[in-house]
Amino acid sequence: MGDIIQIRGFELVLFCGVLPEEQERIQPFRFDIDIEVDMTRASQTDELDDTVSYADVMDNLADALGSERFALLERMAGRTAELILENPLVLAVTVEIKKLRPPVPHAVNTTGVRLHRGR
């Protein structure tokens, strides 16, 4: 991996799950995202246009994912990667999503997935 923009602990409340009640009510998810981008130019120019704005990434994810429904965390993570890779400056992305209140009858803090996608 080269230069990385990190987003840690980004929380969204979304529809995701295979159980009927999960498709009827939103629930919290935590995102940790690594965006690989060549920061050479931005590190020289100090210009936002020469890099990927993490604020724009979060705004875009909140808007897009908030209007969609998912059965699987795998699909939500894949969709997240697709949205981030729409920016031509992004070389690759690693997305980790944790379901903060998984509906299982066991003691567990979170469940989640992590995937990596590149060009």
SELONU-345467 format. One record per residue (C-alpha): residue number from 0; residue in three letters; x, y, z. Coordinates in Angstrom, 3 decimals, decimal comma, m for minus. Layout:
PT    nr   rest          u          v          w
PT   NUM    ala          X          Y          Z
...
REM end
This chain:
PT    nr   rest          u          v          w
PT     0    met      0,000      0,000      0,000
PT     1    gly      1,078      3,519     m0,677
PT     2    asp     m0,286      6,729      0,822
PT     3    ile     m3,459      6,236      2,859
PT     4    ile     m6,278      8,535      3,905
PT     5    gln     m7,914      7,045      6,988
PT     6    ile    m11,490      7,373      8,149
PT     7    arg    m12,029      5,737     11,542
PT     8    gly    m15,189      5,231     13,553
PT     9    phe    m17,547      6,773     10,978
PT    10    glu    m21,046      5,818     12,102
PT    11    leu    m24,170      5,615      9,989
PT    12    val    m27,637      4,333     10,823
PT    13    leu    m28,823      2,220      7,880
PT    14    phe    m30,991     m0,675      6,737
PT    15    cys    m28,998     m3,918      6,570
PT    16    gly    m29,810     m7,471      7,554
PT    17    val    m31,518    m10,654      6,451
PT    18    leu    m34,097    m10,786      9,237
PT    19    pro    m37,453     m9,161      8,503
PT    20    glu    m37,119     m6,771     11,454
PT    21    glu    m33,721     m5,630     10,128
PT    22    gln    m35,383     m4,598      6,878
PT    23    glu    m38,007     m2,617      8,798
PT    24    arg    m35,799     m0,588     11,136
PT    25    ile    m32,505      1,169     10,795
PT    26    gln    m29,550      0,179     12,944
PT    27    pro    m26,058      1,543     13,636
PT    28    phe    m22,927      0,572     11,715
PT    29    arg    m19,319      1,699     12,187
PT    30    phe    m17,021      2,177      9,192
PT    31    asp    m13,222      2,138      9,133
PT    32    ile    m11,920      3,028      5,689
PT    33    asp     m8,427      3,212      4,175
PT    34    ile     m8,269      5,093      0,874
PT    35    glu     m5,087      4,620     m1,118
PT    36    val     m4,190      7,750     m3,065
PT    37    asp     m0,947      9,239     m4,331
PT    38    met     m0,403     12,213     m2,015
PT    39    thr      2,743     13,462     m3,732
PT    40    arg      1,115     16,454     m5,383
PT    41    ala     m1,038     17,428     m2,376
PT    42    ser      1,975     17,191     m0,068
PT    43    gln      3,704     19,768     m2,273
PT    44    thr      0,836     22,104     m3,193
PT    45    asp     m1,204     22,027      0,047
PT    46    glu     m4,339     22,099     m2,153
PT    47    leu     m7,458     20,035     m1,412
PT    48    asp     m8,098     19,585     m5,144
PT    49    asp     m4,911     17,486     m5,338
PT    50    thr     m6,188     14,819     m2,955
PT    51    val     m9,369     13,049     m1,856
PT    52    ser    m11,546     14,978      0,587
PT    53    tyr    m12,527     12,701      3,457
PT    54    ala    m15,421     15,080      4,209
PT    55    asp    m16,759     14,575      0,669
PT    56    val    m16,320     10,799      0,993
PT    57    met    m18,365     10,739      4,205
PT    58    asp    m21,067     13,015      2,771
PT    59    asn    m21,350     10,852     m0,357
PT    60    leu    m21,539      7,636      1,653
PT    61    ala    m24,162      9,034      4,026
PT    62    asp    m26,325     10,173      1,098
PT    63    ala    m25,963      7,065     m1,069
PT    64    leu    m26,048      4,341      1,582
PT    65    gly    m28,834      6,101      3,447
PT    66    ser    m31,098      5,702      0,426
PT    67    glu    m30,354      1,986     m0,096
PT    68    arg    m31,223     m1,257      1,704
PT    69    phe    m28,916     m4,238      2,060
PT    70    ala    m29,375     m7,821      3,182
PT    71    leu    m25,656     m8,543      3,625
PT    72    leu    m22,798     m6,594      5,144
PT    73    glu    m20,728     m7,933      2,246
PT    74    arg    m22,902     m6,029     m0,225
PT    75    met    m22,872     m2,880      1,893
PT    76    ala    m19,065     m3,024      2,001
PT    77    gly    m18,882     m3,669     m1,740
PT    78    arg    m21,188     m0,740     m2,452
PT    79    thr    m19,087      1,478     m0,176
PT    80    ala    m15,951      0,528     m2,116
PT    81    glu    m17,716      1,161     m5,453
PT    82    leu    m18,754      4,650     m4,360
PT    83    ile    m15,258      5,571     m3,168
PT    84    leu    m13,616      4,183     m6,314
PT    85    glu    m15,734      6,556     m8,426
PT    86    asn    m13,132      9,210     m7,562
PT    87    pro    m10,366      8,882    m10,190
PT    88    leu     m7,683      9,808     m7,625
PT    89    val     m8,446      6,698     m5,569
PT    90    leu     m6,103      3,800     m6,350
PT    91    ala     m7,609      1,279     m3,918
PT    92    val     m9,802      1,136     m0,850
PT    93    thr    m10,178     m1,098      2,189
PT    94    val    m13,566     m1,007      3,880
PT    95    glu    m14,364     m2,486      7,280
PT    96    ile    m17,937     m2,343      8,523
PT    97    lys    m19,098     m3,436     11,954
PT    98    lys    m22,695     m4,093     12,927
PT    99    leu    m22,886     m2,591     16,410
PT   100    arg    m25,953     m4,503     17,610
PT   101    pro    m26,033     m7,846     15,797
PT   102    pro    m29,286     m9,750     16,438
PT   103    val    m27,753    m12,966     17,759
PT   104    pro    m28,389    m14,801     21,033
PT   105    his    m24,719    m14,685     22,010
PT   106    ala    m22,477    m12,256     23,863
PT   107    val    m20,651    m10,348     21,119
PT   108    asn    m19,597     m6,733     20,786
PT   109    thr    m19,795     m6,467     17,009
PT   110    thr    m19,855     m8,509     13,843
PT   111    gly    m18,416     m7,274     10,591
PT   112    val    m16,649     m7,615      7,288
PT   113    arg    m13,536     m6,182      5,666
PT   114    leu    m12,808     m6,052      1,967
PT   115    his    m10,190     m4,538     m0,290
PT   116    arg    m10,821     m3,309     m3,832
PT   117    gly     m8,523     m1,650     m6,306
PT   118    arg     m8,416     m0,554     m9,894
REM end
